[in-house]
Amino acid sequence: MKKIKIIAPIVFCIMLLAGCQKAYVPGKENGKMNIVCTTFPQYDWTKNLIVGMEDQYEVKLLLNQGTDMHSYQPTAEDVVVISECDLLIYGGGESEKWVLDAIKESDNNEMRTLCLMEAAHENVKEEVVVEGMQSNGEEEEEESATIDGDEHIWLSLKNAKLLVTAIEEEIVQLDPKNRNLYDNNLESYVNQLDELDKEYEEAVANATYKTVLFGDRFPFLYLMEDYGLSYYAAFSGCSAETEASFDTITFLAEKLDAYDLPCVLVLENSDGKLANTIISSSKRQSGTVVNMHAMQSVTKKDIDDGTTYLGLMKQNLEALKKAIY
């Protein structure tokens, strides 16, 4: 799997700028507790947990401009924002290696941090390269302090219940006197996750097909394994590849025919070119292209327009139904 590397001099300059800021006293500058989330799922979970207490929190999403998390590089402002927060919530995978540098350089000794891959414990799965999946052809030589495994842990409703509970525990540490409220919010949200989880289970139980095909990267390992679906894909979930080889296209087109699949799945923001090439390379040369959302590039505008984690997972269920019915 090709990893995104951050050039050391750039990181040094960013950290130097952050270090020039005066020491921060958590929760004092604006009278609110400041929570920073690197990506959208944890941001939305946090917002659901503090319902009724919004006036006491400032919750900031760092990756809110539509930049894919795998290619994101922090700005000096991002590092300063992290250094001034009361609670930092981050994924902990290879794409967020830069977060560890920001934490290390922070002068804020009172900042709490929550690594979701650590919270997921044994639920973290190794990234799988299945038959026909195109390899990057290079290995990562540099040792990493990040957690090994597939980092797309949020694309599992079962994991989400575990992770939102871990976030609630951190919020209670910030504000223990309002624990009952946070507990109630957590219970309400977990019930919604459970209900949607059951909808997925029912959909798969009644499915015509138990195999899906992605003409794109494949970040849905957790979701597929949760419901016992098999899959084929062009690239791994964190792949930096954009062009599929002739062999990859041919292999996937043959699988499309062999399983008589109704559609080819792609990720949000895909141009669909590879998926359509797979379809046109198949014997039947017919089929549709259906989008699933990996939540790796949600924007502030999307959030302002009402995008939520549950909403996107419901959209994914409807997309999945098109692929398995």
C-alpha positions as CSV (number, residue, x, y, z in Angstrom):
1,M,0.0,0.0,0.0
2,K,1.5,3.3,-1.0
3,K,1.6,5.7,1.9
4,I,1.3,9.5,1.7
5,K,4.6,11.0,3.1
6,I,4.9,14.5,4.5
7,I,8.1,16.3,3.8
8,A,10.1,16.8,7.0
9,P,11.1,20.4,6.4
10,I,7.4,21.4,5.9
11,V,6.4,19.7,9.1
12,F,9.2,21.4,11.0
13,C,8.1,24.8,9.8
14,I,4.5,24.1,10.7
15,M,5.5,23.0,14.1
16,L,7.7,26.0,14.6
17,L,4.7,28.3,13.9
18,A,2.6,26.3,16.3
19,G,5.3,26.6,18.9
20,C,5.4,30.4,18.7
21,Q,1.9,30.6,20.0
22,K,1.5,31.4,23.7
23,A,0.6,28.6,26.1
24,Y,-3.1,27.9,26.0
25,V,-5.4,27.3,28.9
26,P,-8.1,24.8,27.9
27,G,-11.7,26.1,27.9
28,K,-10.8,29.7,28.9
29,E,-10.3,31.6,25.7
30,N,-13.9,31.6,24.5
31,G,-15.6,30.2,27.6
32,K,-16.3,26.9,25.8
33,M,-14.7,23.5,25.7
34,N,-12.9,23.1,22.4
35,I,-13.1,19.7,20.6
36,V,-11.2,19.1,17.4
37,C,-12.1,16.2,15.1
38,T,-9.9,15.4,12.1
39,T,-12.6,13.7,10.0
40,F,-16.3,13.8,9.5
41,P,-17.7,10.7,11.3
42,Q,-16.2,11.6,14.7
43,Y,-17.3,15.2,14.2
44,D,-20.9,14.1,13.6
45,W,-20.9,11.6,16.5
46,T,-19.6,14.3,18.8
47,K,-22.3,16.8,17.8
48,N,-24.9,14.2,18.5
49,L,-23.5,13.5,22.0
50,I,-23.5,17.2,23.1
51,V,-27.2,17.8,22.1
52,G,-28.5,20.2,24.8
53,M,-25.1,21.5,25.6
54,E,-24.0,23.1,22.3
55,D,-23.5,26.5,23.9
56,Q,-20.7,25.1,26.1
57,Y,-18.7,23.5,23.2
58,E,-16.8,24.6,20.1
59,V,-16.5,21.5,17.9
60,K,-14.3,21.9,14.9
61,L,-13.8,19.6,11.8
62,L,-10.3,20.0,10.3
63,L,-10.9,18.2,7.0
64,N,-13.9,20.2,5.8
65,Q,-12.8,21.5,2.4
66,G,-13.4,18.2,0.5
67,T,-9.8,17.1,0.5
68,D,-9.5,13.3,0.7
69,M,-8.0,12.2,4.0
70,H,-5.3,10.2,2.2
71,S,-3.8,13.2,0.5
72,Y,-4.4,15.8,3.2
73,Q,-1.5,17.8,4.6
74,P,-2.0,20.1,7.6
75,T,-1.7,23.8,7.5
76,A,0.0,25.8,10.2
77,E,-3.4,27.0,11.4
78,D,-4.5,23.3,11.7
79,V,-1.6,22.6,14.0
80,V,-2.3,25.6,16.1
81,V,-6.0,24.7,16.4
82,I,-5.0,21.2,17.6
83,S,-2.5,22.7,20.2
84,E,-5.3,24.8,21.6
85,C,-8.0,22.2,22.1
86,D,-9.4,20.5,25.1
87,L,-10.0,17.2,23.3
88,L,-8.6,16.0,20.0
89,I,-10.4,13.0,18.3
90,Y,-8.5,11.4,15.4
91,G,-8.6,8.1,13.6
92,G,-5.0,6.9,14.2
93,G,-4.3,5.2,10.8
94,E,-1.5,5.8,8.4
95,S,-3.2,8.8,6.7
96,E,-3.2,10.7,10.0
97,K,0.5,10.2,10.8
98,W,0.8,14.0,10.8
99,V,-1.6,14.2,13.8
100,L,1.0,12.5,16.0
101,D,3.6,15.2,15.1
102,A,1.1,17.9,16.0
103,I,0.4,16.2,19.4
104,K,4.1,15.8,20.1
105,E,4.8,19.5,19.4
106,S,1.8,20.9,21.4
107,D,2.5,22.9,24.6
108,N,-1.0,22.1,25.9
109,N,-0.4,19.6,28.6
110,E,-4.1,19.5,29.5
111,M,-5.2,18.4,26.1
112,R,-7.0,15.1,26.0
113,T,-6.6,12.9,22.9
114,L,-8.7,9.9,21.7
115,C,-7.3,7.6,18.9
116,L,-10.3,5.8,17.5
117,M,-8.2,2.8,16.2
118,E,-7.0,2.3,19.7
119,A,-10.5,2.5,21.0
120,A,-11.6,-0.1,18.5
121,H,-9.0,-2.6,19.9
122,E,-9.4,-6.1,18.4
123,N,-12.1,-4.8,16.0
124,V,-9.3,-3.3,13.8
125,K,-8.8,-5.5,10.7
126,E,-5.8,-5.9,8.5
127,E,-6.2,-4.4,5.1
128,V,-7.0,-7.3,2.6
129,V,-5.8,-7.5,-1.0
130,V,-8.2,-9.9,-2.7
131,E,-7.8,-11.6,-6.0
132,G,-7.6,-9.2,-8.9
133,M,-7.0,-6.1,-6.7
134,Q,-4.2,-4.0,-8.2
135,S,-1.2,-3.6,-6.0
136,N,0.8,-0.3,-5.8
137,G,3.9,-2.3,-6.4
138,E,5.9,-0.8,-3.6
139,E,6.2,-1.3,0.1
140,E,6.5,1.3,2.9
141,E,10.1,1.2,4.2
142,E,9.8,3.8,6.9
143,E,8.6,2.7,10.3
144,S,5.4,4.3,11.5
145,A,4.0,5.0,14.9
146,T,0.5,4.8,13.6
147,I,-1.7,1.7,14.1
148,D,-1.5,-1.1,11.6
149,G,-4.7,-2.1,9.9
150,D,-7.5,-0.9,7.7
151,E,-8.2,2.7,8.9
152,H,-11.7,3.0,7.6
153,I,-13.2,1.8,10.9
154,W,-16.2,4.2,10.8
155,L,-17.7,2.3,7.8
156,S,-19.2,-0.2,10.2
157,L,-22.3,0.5,12.3
158,K,-21.1,-2.1,14.8
159,N,-17.8,-0.2,15.2
160,A,-19.6,3.1,15.3
161,K,-21.4,2.0,18.5
162,L,-18.1,1.2,20.1
163,L,-16.4,4.4,18.9
164,V,-19.2,6.8,19.9
165,T,-19.2,5.3,23.4
166,A,-15.5,6.0,23.6
167,I,-16.1,9.6,22.6
168,E,-18.8,10.0,25.2
169,E,-16.4,8.8,27.9
170,E,-14.0,11.6,26.9
171,I,-16.7,14.2,26.9
172,V,-17.8,13.1,30.4
173,Q,-14.2,13.6,31.6
174,L,-14.5,17.2,30.4
175,D,-17.9,17.8,32.0
176,P,-18.7,15.1,34.6
177,K,-21.6,17.0,36.2
178,N,-23.7,16.6,33.0
179,R,-23.0,12.9,32.6
180,N,-26.7,11.9,32.7
181,L,-27.4,14.1,29.7
182,Y,-24.5,12.6,27.7
183,D,-25.5,9.1,28.7
184,N,-29.0,9.8,27.4
185,N,-27.7,11.2,24.2
186,L,-25.5,8.2,23.7
187,E,-28.3,5.8,24.3
188,S,-30.5,7.5,21.8
189,Y,-27.8,7.6,19.2
190,V,-26.8,3.9,19.7
191,N,-30.4,2.9,19.3
192,Q,-30.4,4.6,15.9
193,L,-27.3,2.8,15.0
194,D,-28.8,-0.5,16.1
195,E,-31.9,0.1,14.0
196,L,-29.9,0.8,10.9
197,D,-27.7,-2.1,11.5
198,K,-30.8,-4.4,11.6
199,E,-31.9,-2.9,8.3
200,Y,-28.5,-3.8,6.7
201,E,-28.8,-7.3,8.1
202,E,-32.3,-7.8,6.7
203,A,-31.3,-6.4,3.3
204,V,-28.4,-8.8,3.0
205,A,-30.5,-11.8,4.4
206,N,-32.9,-11.2,1.5
207,A,-30.3,-10.5,-1.2
208,T,-30.1,-12.2,-4.6
209,Y,-26.3,-11.6,-4.7
210,K,-23.7,-12.1,-2.0
211,T,-20.9,-10.6,-4.0
212,V,-20.3,-6.9,-5.0
213,L,-17.8,-5.3,-7.3
214,F,-16.0,-2.0,-6.9
215,G,-14.5,-0.2,-9.9
216,D,-12.6,2.0,-7.5
217,R,-10.7,2.0,-4.3
218,F,-12.2,-0.3,-1.6
219,P,-12.6,1.2,1.9
220,F,-15.6,-0.9,2.8
221,L,-13.9,-4.0,4.3
222,Y,-15.6,-3.5,7.7
223,L,-19.0,-3.1,6.2
224,M,-18.7,-6.2,3.9
225,E,-17.4,-8.4,6.7
226,D,-20.1,-7.2,9.1
227,Y,-22.7,-8.7,6.8
228,G,-20.9,-11.6,5.2
229,L,-20.6,-10.2,1.7
230,S,-17.7,-11.0,-0.6
231,Y,-16.2,-8.5,-3.0
232,Y,-13.8,-7.6,-5.8
233,A,-12.2,-4.2,-6.4
234,A,-9.7,-2.4,-8.5
235,F,-7.6,-1.0,-5.7
236,S,-7.2,-1.2,-1.9
237,G,-8.9,1.4,0.3
238,C,-5.8,3.6,0.8
239,S,-4.3,3.1,-2.7
240,A,-2.9,6.1,-4.5
241,E,-3.4,4.4,-7.8
242,T,-5.8,6.0,-10.3
243,E,-5.2,4.0,-13.5
244,A,-6.2,0.4,-13.6
245,S,-4.2,-2.0,-15.7
246,F,-5.6,-4.0,-18.6
247,D,-5.4,-7.2,-16.5
248,T,-7.3,-5.6,-13.7
249,I,-10.1,-4.3,-16.0
250,T,-10.3,-7.7,-17.7
251,F,-10.4,-9.6,-14.4
252,L,-13.2,-7.4,-13.0
253,A,-15.2,-7.5,-16.3
254,E,-15.0,-11.3,-16.1
255,K,-16.3,-11.3,-12.5
256,L,-19.1,-9.0,-13.5
257,D,-20.2,-11.6,-16.1
258,A,-19.5,-14.6,-13.9
259,Y,-21.7,-13.4,-11.0
260,D,-24.2,-11.6,-13.4
261,L,-23.9,-8.6,-11.1
262,P,-26.4,-5.7,-11.7
263,C,-24.0,-2.9,-11.1
264,V,-20.5,-1.7,-10.4
265,L,-19.9,0.4,-7.2
266,V,-17.8,3.5,-7.0
267,L,-16.9,6.0,-4.3
268,E,-18.3,9.5,-3.9
269,N,-16.7,12.0,-6.3
270,S,-15.8,9.3,-8.8
271,D,-16.0,10.2,-12.4
272,G,-17.1,6.6,-13.1
273,K,-14.7,6.1,-16.0
274,L,-13.1,3.0,-14.7
275,A,-16.5,1.5,-13.7
276,N,-17.9,2.2,-17.2
277,T,-14.8,0.7,-18.8
278,I,-15.3,-2.5,-16.8
279,I,-18.9,-2.7,-17.9
280,S,-18.1,-2.1,-21.5
281,S,-15.3,-4.7,-21.3
282,S,-17.8,-7.4,-20.1
283,K,-19.6,-9.7,-22.5
284,R,-23.0,-8.3,-21.9
285,Q,-21.7,-4.6,-21.9
286,S,-24.5,-3.5,-19.7
287,G,-25.0,-2.5,-16.1
288,T,-25.2,0.6,-14.0
289,V,-22.7,2.6,-11.9
290,V,-23.8,3.2,-8.3
291,N,-22.1,5.5,-5.7
292,M,-21.3,4.6,-2.1
293,H,-20.0,7.2,0.3
294,A,-16.8,6.6,2.3
295,M,-17.1,9.9,4.2
296,Q,-13.5,10.8,3.4
297,S,-14.2,14.2,1.8
298,V,-17.3,15.7,3.4
299,T,-17.3,19.5,3.2
300,K,-18.6,22.3,5.4
301,K,-21.2,23.0,2.8
302,D,-22.4,19.3,2.9
303,I,-22.7,19.6,6.7
304,D,-24.6,22.9,6.4
305,D,-26.9,21.2,4.0
306,G,-27.8,18.5,6.5
307,T,-25.3,15.7,5.8
308,T,-25.0,13.3,8.7
309,Y,-23.2,10.0,9.4
310,L,-26.5,8.2,9.7
311,G,-27.8,9.8,6.6
312,L,-24.8,8.7,4.6
313,M,-25.0,5.2,5.9
314,K,-28.7,5.1,4.9
315,Q,-27.7,6.2,1.4
316,N,-25.1,3.5,1.4
317,L,-27.7,0.9,2.3
318,E,-29.9,2.0,-0.6
319,A,-26.8,1.8,-2.9
320,L,-25.9,-1.6,-1.6
321,K,-29.5,-2.9,-2.3
322,K,-29.0,-1.9,-5.9
323,A,-25.9,-4.1,-6.0
324,I,-27.3,-7.2,-4.3
325,Y,-30.9,-7.3,-5.5
